[in-house]
Amino acid sequence: MDLIKELGALALATRLKRLGEKLQKDASRIYGLFSVEFEGKWFALLYALNEHSPMGVTELADYLQLTHPAINQVSVEMEKAGLLKSTANPRDRRQRLLQLSDKGKNLCRSLEPLWSEIAAATEELVAESGVDLLSVLGKIEDSLDNEDIFTRVKKKNRSLICDKIGIIDYKPGLKKHFESLNREWLDEYFDIEPEDEKVLSDPNRHVIKPGGFILFARFNGKIIGTTAVKKHEGDIYELTKMGVTREYRGCYAGRKLTSKALEKLREMGVKKVVLQTSKKLKTAIKLYESFGFKRDTCDAPWAYGYSRETITMSLDL
């Protein structure tokens, strides 16, 4: 009995990992057969640095499509084996540059005949399957790049996730979430400007005390989104600082936050709410439009002088 095989698609990742480990173990045994002190798991990094050197860890992670921790772990092992050396990047002392040592370069030259034999044996193995496995793997990787398993499952369960999202009011202990959630989307799309820093550093002073409020979206005990309503002079209320953490976008957290904010404003007797957004934020604009917000070309003395391009929208409540 082979449980991993029987589980089919559910255990695909485990099965591929198991297959990779088998192939890597055989490669290491081949190196041992020819008395070469080399681990199969070092291959990708050795080959990459032989082709392009020196390279930073981030650059290597992107080039090999591996994680930073994986690159770091293998590079430490290879450095202990004397196959590579690391130096500080003269343009950024925090970054490590990796390059092969003379021992590593000599090893590459001696391994080339063995690599040819391993490639030939692997091609023979693939041919026996009767499937163009490398082509199939390429198609799977391309599909994952377009939409990974996480996103596919999330999309199919959005309604279930949405039902479990609760909206809660601001408490001092949640200040760190208000800041981190907003910094996440600001870093993604814009530069963080002085007005942003002012509000994020002291939301109680700049949002709560003047008569506004802050809301949070919570899922299974985790804070996943936030928004705020600021009160300006002249009883102008602004919906602002809407942010949902990346992995929960598309699960209606932003919709539930907006709905609750508008509900509270109506309860307060507010007649109109305004907001500033950007043409870049197409999903946010569609959300606001679905609630009835419209572009507003009137003067907005309450608006901030952001260097990023902004548009004003308003909604009569």
SULTADA-V488091 format. One record per helix or strand of 3 or more residues. SS is the DSSP state (helix for helix, strand for strand). FROM is the first residue (numbers start at 1). TO is the last residue. If there is no record, write none. Layout:
# SULTADA-V488091
SS:FROM:TO / SS:FROM:TO
This chain:
# SULTADA-V488091
helix:3:6 / helix:8:33 / helix:40:51 / helix:57:64 / helix:68:80 / strand:84:89 / strand:92:100 / helix:102:129 / helix:133:146 / helix:149:156 / helix:158:163 / strand:165:169 / helix:172:189 / helix:194:201 / helix:203:208 / strand:213:219 / strand:222:232 / strand:236:244 / helix:246:248 / helix:253:267 / strand:272:277 / helix:282:290 / strand:311:316
